[in-house]
Amino acid sequence: MSRAACVVGAGSNGLAAAIVLAQAGVRVDVLEAESTPGGAARTMELTLPGFLHDFGSAVHPLAAGSPFFNSLSLQNHGLDWIHSPAPVAHPLDDGTAVVLERDLNEATVALGEDGRAWANLVQPFVEHWWQFASDVLKPVLSIPKHPLLLARFGMNAFLSAKTIAHRFRSERTRALFAGLAAHSFLALDEPLSGAFGMLMAIPAHAVGWPIPRGGAQSITSALSATLSTLGGTIKTSFRVESLATLSGYDLIFCDLTPRQLLQVAGDRLSKNYQHELKKFRYGPGVFKVDYALSQPIPWKASDCLRAATIHLGGGFDQIAGSEKALRGGQHAERPFVLLSQPTLFDPSRAPAGKHIAWAYCHLPNGSTLDMLPRIEAQIERFAPGFREIVLARRISSPADLETMDANLIGGDIAGGAMDIHQFIFRPTMRHYATSARDIYICSASTPPGGGVHGMCGYHAATTALARLGLPKR
Ligand SMILES: Cc1cc2nc3c(=O)[nH]c(=O)nc-3n(C[C@H](O)[C@H](O)[C@H](O)COP(=O)(O)OP(=O)(O)OC[C@H]3O[C@@H](n4cnc5c(N)ncnc54)[C@H](O)[C@@H]3O)c2cc1C
């Protein structure tokens, strides 16, 4: 008997769920509120004509290392990964930069006295990335296929970044690890923050931190084209206000966060389940700036020109201070800033000789404070003269981000806080299933959480197929 499914939201997870269902022979329609699919994986002219900025995600270790994306032939639909010579650089106040080399042996040499400790931390997972990724990018409480590897990771998983950083002798390596761990939005002395640092470092060596040629939209376009070849459809500029308006579907997948699920599903969900969803906590927000630039950023440390991603924040203690302030609901005076400079490696995204940059810092959820002066002070600290090369800038406050993608509640880019409770029960102990047998949630608010990897959508769809007794392709 043929089945039909509707996916609400064409983010990377919605599209992933749609592809898995279509592969299994289910007829799928995707309904998307915005005028283009992609959610937080879209590329737009946000400043001047011809300057192509990533609205959300810019650098994609987890897309390149996603077991599900890897099972699709996305390169046949135009996805082309570009690797900068080094994944990430971290400038310091002495005018030099710590660079994380992609090749683990080269990194071990470059990190000098800490090379061996670095290799000890990441090597087994780098060498067995695909086995590791298939276990770590799924609900924590599920049965691992590679228990020894996961147990080895588990030995470090609940440690703080501060504890792990104590294994390094050099302040430079500690600073590097702080920048990686600060992607977590956790304080660096909190449990799990160390695991996030490792989860950024491991793919840097295993699959790189690539950027898609043309920007994040290329990932979305490749997923959309894959879905189309399987017969699925995407309808844009279609905001679903209530699931009651959708008829003729056996299954509904919501690429939405819990607050939105409550709004659209309403009484279709049991009172108990609604109560559970209401307890879901959102994480801090981000304040983002996109720049059109007349030339490459004038970094003091020329090594910064080798990496598409730059971490700005100085030493371990300074970055820890920034993230500690955030966890206390404060705005850091000197915030940790993530910056991407894609046009050094992909000139197609700006007019000849011109450049773009993408930068953001963390701030409390929903904050209205203008962080631009603090972000630019951090860039100027390591690249004096930066302000003079700015042709145009576009500021996105948390509210602006949410206006352009309703899932970015209060500027939370990760689909909800990633503390221990929500790491294990995300968004509830049911994970993808809800109290209604035909309704599933498949956004970054489910395991394994934020990032463009499609694994939330993949697991949500396979859960539904298993319940229906339908084989996944
Ligand atoms: C500024 C920023 C920087 C980031 N940087 C990176 C990065 O460098 N690398 C990385 O891997 N990840 C990054 N991320 C995170 C990553 O982009 C997200 O975790 C990922 O895109 C989540 O995918 P999703 O499908 O769960 O949700 P989304 O991409 O948010 O998609 C949800 C979709 O649902 C639609 N929608 C919402 N409500 C409705 C409705 N009622 N009806 C119909 N449609 C609806 C939205 O319009 C949207 O298209 C970043 C995100 C942001 C915002």
The ligand as a Gaussian input file, in Angstrom:
#p B3LYP/6-31G(d) Opt

LIG

0 1
 C       24.443000      31.940000      11.991000
 C       24.562000      30.444000      11.967000
 C       25.812000      29.847000      11.807000
 C       25.934000      28.461000      11.751000
 N       27.147000      27.904000      11.463000
 C       27.216000      26.576000      11.206000
 C       28.367000      26.023000      10.598000
 O       29.302000      26.750000      10.236000
 N       28.388000      24.678000      10.375000
 C       27.329000      23.864000      10.687000
 O       27.388000      22.645000      10.462000
 N       26.208000      24.380000      11.254000
 C       26.126000      25.708000      11.487000
 N       24.968000      26.256000      11.965000
 C       23.897000      25.356000      12.464000
 C       23.123000      24.702000      11.356000
 O       22.910000      25.614000      10.311000
 C       21.792000      24.188000      11.902000
 O       22.014000      23.382000      13.036000
 C       21.058000      23.356000      10.856000
 O       20.860000      24.112000       9.689000
 C       19.722000      22.901000      11.430000
 O       18.972000      22.301000      10.398000
 P       17.420000      22.019000      10.651000
 O       16.916000      21.372000       9.413000
 O       17.234000      21.316000      11.933000
 O       16.742000      23.462000      10.842000
 P       16.727000      24.734000       9.912000
 O       17.876000      24.774000       9.010000
 O       16.519000      25.895000      10.812000
 O       15.418000      24.521000       9.008000
 C       14.118000      24.651000       9.508000
 C       13.242000      25.051000       8.352000
 O       11.856000      25.026000       8.753000
 C       11.211000      26.156000       8.188000
 N       10.027000      26.417000       8.987000
 C        9.963000      26.841000      10.268000
 N        8.683000      26.950000      10.648000
 C        7.917000      26.567000       9.603000
 C        6.508000      26.451000       9.400000
 N        5.626000      26.734000      10.361000
 N        6.068000      26.036000       8.194000
 C        6.948000      25.720000       7.197000
 N        8.292000      25.818000       7.351000
 C        8.757000      26.225000       8.537000
 C       12.252000      27.241000       8.281000
 O       11.963000      28.314000       7.414000
 C       13.517000      26.469000       7.877000
 O       13.689000      26.475000       6.489000
 C       24.790000      27.642000      11.952000
 C       23.533000      28.238000      12.092000
 C       23.409000      29.618000      12.071000
 C       22.043000      30.248000      12.136000

